[in-house]
Amino acid sequence: MKKNEINVLSLFDGISCAHLALERAGIKINKYYSSEIDKSALAIQNYHYSGDTNFIQLGDVKKVNGVALSDEIDLVIFGSPCTQLSAVNTKDRSGLEGEDSKLYFEARRILCEIFVAQPLNKKLYFLMENVASMSNKNRDIITASLREIFDDELQLIKIDSALVAPAHRRRYYWTNIPNITQPSPTGIKLQDILENGFVDRDKGNVILSSNVTLTNGIKRYYQRNIGNIIFQDESFALLPMEEKLLAYPFLLHKSGYKGKSRSATDEYEFGNGCYRLPSVLEYERMMTIPDGYVGNTPNVSKTEKIKTIGLSFTVDVITHLLKPLNEIL
């Protein structure tokens, strides 16, 4: 770690929230290697970092050579795909054998290559995130395979982002960074980050790649407890769930709304006479991403922006976990 700066390898880098967290933690970055292939995520990366010669895009994780990077890398950070690990995916729970989730083993390969080939006087740190809804079997497989590399230094902690963010995001974190603790609650609520409207809960639900609809989505919102809804009137938001479900069809009929969720021209209007979905700005705030970081990126659709946000880290949680590196530096 030359001159108190670190070289970072971020696998499945997405919109580079690891870079944001390092900056927020006060850790100086020398070189930042990003492995990502999603076109929308890359567009957001390029919007922010295309002029930074120390931000280096490596492309597909399958093609990353850990041995070639072993002299440089101080920190590897990643959240491998949770597609077949998450309880939200009711159709395919094949776990670490799944088409996307098996990419975890590519990350482990790279970790092992760097660890084995690094100079004897060098220390490698890592931080991995994945869903806490995975089976105990898959969690234990990951833990055992990482312990083979990092031995007794390995730590596993479960954190709900709601401690520091206005939305839930329950995740496991594996790391060998010392002195890992739960973050202190900040008290921030979902209502605090809204541009208009009202909510009926203190914290938002986990952000998914798709939300509920603006026609009958309120029923799905309560029955499956997914998606996020912002109500037009505070009095309606305060009604019990049963009364909301009874009253909503009349409000929808009165509004005359028959469109699809993507048809609204104004993110903050209540076209169905009752509720709207969060804006890109509000989604950023739910993940403690800086205002406009995703929203201001040109030539990326709103749908893709929300998808990239939903797949990213909660920046303040990662910041908290990385802060102990300051003492090491």
N, C-alpha and C positions, 0 to 999 in steps of 0.2 A: 504494500500500500504506500506508494511513493508520494511524498509531499502531502500526506493526509488526504489523498484522493484515491478512489477505488475504481477498479475496472469491473463492470457488471455485465453478466450475460442473462438476459431476460427471455425465457422460452415461452412460446404461446403468448407473445407480448401484447397482443391486442392493441389498445390505444395508448400503450406505454404508461399506465398508471403507476408502475414500479418506479419510473423516472420521476413522476410527480411526488411520490412518497419519499424517495431519497432526498429530493430537494426540500420537502417540507420537514424532514427529519434533520436537516442541516448537514447532510453528508455530501461532500463534494465528489462529483463524478468526473473521472478522467476520460475513460471510454465506456460507451454504452452499446453493447451488442444486442440487437433485437432480432428474434426469430419469429416471423409471422408471415402468413400467406393470404389472409382475408383481405380482399380488395378495399372494402370500406374502412377497415382498421388501418390499412396502409395509407389510405388517403388522409386520414386524420393525423397519423404519424408525420407524413410528409408536410402537411400544413404547418406543423409546429417545429419540425426538426430538420427539414431538408437542407437548411443552411448551416447546420452544425456538423462539421467534419468529424467530430468525435462520436456522432450517432451513426452506428454502422448496422445496416440491415443485412441479415444473413439468409433470409428466406425460410425454406422448409426445414423444420426441426430434424427431419430424417437425414438431412444432408449436413448437419452441423458436426464438425470434427472436434471433439473435446480435447484430443491430444494436441492439436494445432493451437488451441487456445490456452493450454495449461500453464504456460509461462506468465500469462497476463491476468487471468480471471481471479478476482478476489471473492466475488459474490455471485451465486446463481439463484435466480428467483423465478418461480413459475407457478401457474395454476393449470394443471393439465386438464384436458376436456372431461367434463363430468356427465356427458350425454347419457351413457348407459349406467352411470353410478347413481344418478339422482332419483329420488322417490317421485319426482314430478313426471318422469318418463315411465308411465304405466305399461307401455307396450313393449319396451325392451330394457330389461334389467340384467343384461348379460355381464355387467360389471367390467372388470379389467380385461375381459375377453372381447368386449364390444369394439366395433369398428373405430370409434373415436377414442374411447377411454383407454384402449390399449396403448395409446401414444404415451401414456405415463412411462412405459418401459424405455421409450426413446430418451426421455428426460433423465431417467436413472442411468442409462448407458452413458450419456454425456457427463453426468456427475461423476460416474466411476472413472471415465477416461481422464477427466481433469484431475481428480483426486490422486490417481495412480501415477500420472505423468508429471505432476507439478514438482517444482524444486523442493528439496528437503526442508529448506528454511521458510517455506511459504505455507500460509493457512487458508484453507478454502471454507467459506461460509455459504449456507444455502437457506432458502425459505420456500416452502411449498404450501399451496392452498388447494383445498378441494371440499366438496359438499359434505356436511355432517350427516346428511340423510343416507349416505352409502351404507351398505351392510357391514356388520362387524367383521365379516370374513374379508371383505375387500380392504377395510381399514387395517386389519392385522397383516395382510399381505404387503401393503405399502410400508407399514411400520417395520416389519421384519426385513424387507429388502433394503430399506434405508439404513437400518441398524448395521447391516453387513458392511456398509461404507463408513459410517460415523460412530459406530459402537455406542459407548455410554454417553456420548455428547448429544445424542439425538433426544429431542424433546417433542412432545405432542400436546397441543392445547386446542380446546374448542372455544370459539368466540362467536357471539352473536353481534353483528355490526350495530345493532340497535343501541348498544352501550354508548356509541359515539356518533351515530348517524340517525336520521329520522326514518329509517326503514330496517326491517329485519333482514339478516343474511347470516345464517348459521353455517359456520365453516370450521373444518379442521385445518390446523397449521402445523406442519412438521418443520423443524429447524435445528441447527446446532448453534445458533446465536445464543449466548448466555443470558441469564437473568430475564427470561420471558415471563410476563405476567399478564393478567387480565387488564384491559384499559379501564380507567376510571370513567364512570358514567358522566356524560356532559349535560344530560337533561333536555337535549334538543328534541322537539316534537315535529311531526309531519306538518301540523298547522303552521309552524314557524317558517317553513320554506315555501309556502304557497304564494302565488301572485294574486289569486283571488279565490273565492269559494271557501268551503268548509269541509272538514272530514269528521268521521265518527269514531276515530281511533287515534291513539297517541303516535303509533308507528305504522309506516306503510308495510305492505306485504313485500316479499321477495320479488325483485324485478325479473320478469320473464321476457322472452323475445316477443311475445304477443300479449296484449291486454284483453280485457273483456270488450264486448261490443257496446255501441251506444243505443242499441234497441232493447234487447232483453238481458244485457250483461249484468244488471244488478242482481239477478237471481243467481247467476254463476259466481258472482263476487261473494255472496254469502254462503251458498251451498258448498262451494269448494274452497272458499277462503283464498282465492287467487286474484291477481290483478289489483289495480288501484283506482279508486273512484273519488272524485272531488265534487261535492254537492253545491248547487247554486245557492240554496237557502240554508241558513244555520238551523232554523226551526225544523226543517225536514231532516237534516243530518242528525238531530238529537232524538228523532222518533225511534222507537224500538224497531228491530228488524222486521217483525211481522207486519207492522203498520206501513213501513216503507214498501214492502213487497205488494201490499194491497193497493196503496195509493199510486204507485208508479205508473201502471198501465194507463190510468186516466190522464196523468200529466203528459205521457208520451203521445196519447191520442190528441190531446188538446194542442200540443206543439206542432203537430202535423209532420214531425220528423220521420223520414223513411229511408234516409241515406245510410251509407256505410261509414265505418269509423274513420276512414281516411278522407272523407269528403269535405270536412270542415276547412274553411280557409283561415280561420282564426283559432289558434290553439286554446284560447281562453274564453271562447263563447260556449254557451250551454244550449246547443241546438235542439236537444230533446226535451228541453224545459225542466230538466231535473239535475243532470250531472254531466261532467266532462271527464276526460282522461288527463293525466299529467302531461305537461309540456316537456320538451327536451330539456329546458332549463331546470325544471323541477326534478326530472330524473337525474340530472347531473348532481343536484344538491342532495338527493337521496343517497348517492354514492360518495358524497363529499368530494366530488370532482369540481374544479374551479368553474365558475359561471362562464359559459360560452366556449369552453375548451373543445367540446364536441359540437355544440350548436352552431358555432360560427364557421365551421368547416364548409367550404363550398362544394357543390357537385356530389353531395351525399344525401340520399333521401332521408326523410324523418324516420321512416321505418328502420332503415339501416343504422341510423344514429342511435336509436333506442336499443336496437339489438346489440350494438357494440358496448353500450353502457351496461346493459344487463349481464354481459359476459366479462366485465372488468372487475378489478379489485375495488373494495371500499378503501379509498386512499388513506383515510385517517387510521384505520386498523393496521394497514401495512406500515404506515409511519410509526405507529407505536411499537410495532415489533422490530423495526429496524433501528430505533433510537439507541439501544445498547451498543451498537457499533461505534457510536461517537466516543465512548470511553476507550474502546480498543484502539481507535485511531489516535 
